Amino acid sequence: MMRIADVVGRTLVEAGVDHVFGVVGSGNFHVTDAMIDAGARFVAARHEGGAATMADAYARTAGVPAVLSVHQGCGLTNAMTGIAEAAKSRTPLVVLAPEAVTLTSNFHVDQEALAWAVGAVPKRITDPTNAAEETAAAVALARDERRTVVLNVPLAVQDAEIGDPTLPAATVPPPGRAVAQADLERLTAAVRAARRPVFIAGRGSRSHGARDALVALADACGALLATSAVAKGLFTGNPWSLDVSGGFSSPLAAELVAGADLVVGWGCALNMWTLRHGKLIGEDAVVVQVDDTPEALGTHRQLSFGVVGDVAATARGVLRRLGGETHEGYRSEELRGRIAAEVRWRDVPFTDLSDGERIDPRTLTVALDDLLPRERVVSVDSGNFMGYPSMFLDVPDEQGFCFTQAFQSVGLGLATGIGAALARPDRLPVVALGDGGALMGAAELDTVRRLGLPMVVVVYNDDAYGAEVHHFVGEDHRTVTFPPTDIAAIGAGYGFAAVTVRSVADLDGVRAWLEGPRDRPLLVDAKVVADEPAWWLAEAFGH
Ligand SMILES: Cc1ncc(C[n+]2csc(CCOP(=O)(O)OP(=O)(O)O)c2C)c(N)n1
């Protein structure tokens, strides 16, 4: 006989899940154990909000579905912000949610409604004899349709027993739908006619297969290459890469995207962030979106036309139709030189506002970019500061950047860094937070130290909710400013090595930590100048 909790746990692992994140209580104790026994790694977080985002970031970075394991009711509600972020980002995630179905139970809430409310897909195991099939189907839905699935498992069902179950054979993802010939013809004609094509690659291009197909097509038609923020790093090292399109674009990148006569969004929503509310699209530019989900086409931006198709398959199809012809397009030797000299933010001159007491966040980030090893995975929280690490830190590829900002929630950054670090243990994890986000997510500093992650946590500390200070210029800031907090001391309390940075000279502490043995994580409490409103947020506000 086998308990259903064991059937569910074992099936999740058999279906390809290798990491489970969570906080264990009575309702998920046995099922989490079953996953560990079947070979999964369990990561204990200190708050379900952290666990949800760790699972999300792990799944995004590793490219496999992850499991979040929570206690019934309050465990799930604690995790809701992270689940909303995952659902909006189409992260393949299964939330293992034990369920108190008795209305009088203190733990009872309408878990199905909670899932719907944030765009996740609720499922429930009702029949013990079908538990294995239903569990495997939840993983397949998460993986194949990139959905966040809340798998409710009523407590009574978990405790039921059945005779030795046969676990369903692992399924493989179905093949992608073929791209319509007419769409390929139309896109080929647009690419052929373009004099200044720009490709913007988004979340749907985050694979080496898609990247290689896009680079080959761009080489043939002379396109310049950009990404949305979530795909930052995809074209690192390519001489025609403009880095991120949108609020984080350097002046040259913005100028070149705005000058395009053809913009193709590849697996990219083309939203207000990526196009600066449309300001990056020239008046007569042809705008095309390629996406394997028909509903995604034209959601944010009116298109000249859309193509339903997988990114790599579509790019390869267009390249085949070009039949070996090549176009200079947007590319010239002169432009190659300009891109090399000007496209990185650190090559754009600025006036350093550091005053000895507080360091300019740009100066800080450029110095860190020089100090930290290239093989890094950078995770960023939300806030006024967020552009500095996103713009001034280079990343080796798209797996070197994890950006959990679809819900624009403050406080997810540290947990994001933990999930990404576990997916890329070969890289130095670097986490950038504001003081607000650092204090909101501080519980997971314990998880970083306990897991022994050699992480660098940089806190851009302006003793304020800087984004709000800059939003409400000229108004009373008493609700969004704070007395100084010694975040270095907080880090030290959690077992971090910690340095307070007020000037570039103070970064000696970072240098010393990097020299080794890196047996404790490092927290950098950077007291940053507060009087620099960030333009990427100034643009976003009011919408
Ligand atoms: C969960 C959540 N609460 C509140 C907000 C509103 N909000 C946006 S930015 C911000 C301030 C963040 O402060 P901090 O982390 O210190 O970064 P800073 O803006 O100072 O750089 C707040 C409160 C939000 N986006 N998410």
The ligand as an ORCA input file, in Angstrom:
! r2SCAN-3c Opt
* xyz 1 1
  C       5.255     44.877     -2.623
  C       5.360     46.305     -3.035
  N       5.055     47.263     -2.149
  C       5.156     48.570     -2.492
  C       5.550     48.924     -3.752
  C       5.661     50.389     -4.128
  N       7.082     50.737     -4.269
  C       7.696     50.787     -5.463
  S       9.302     51.187     -5.366
  C       9.220     51.301     -3.681
  C      10.424     51.688     -2.897
  C      11.511     50.695     -2.900
  O      12.503     51.167     -2.049
  P      13.962     50.589     -2.051
  O      13.929     49.120     -2.107
  O      14.713     51.193     -0.929
  O      14.569     51.090     -3.439
  P      14.759     52.607     -3.927
  O      13.484     52.979     -4.633
  O      15.013     53.457     -2.724
  O      15.920     52.565     -4.846
  C       7.935     51.021     -3.221
  C       7.535     51.035     -1.797
  C       5.844     47.880     -4.667
  N       6.233     48.115     -5.907
  N       5.783     46.593     -4.253
*
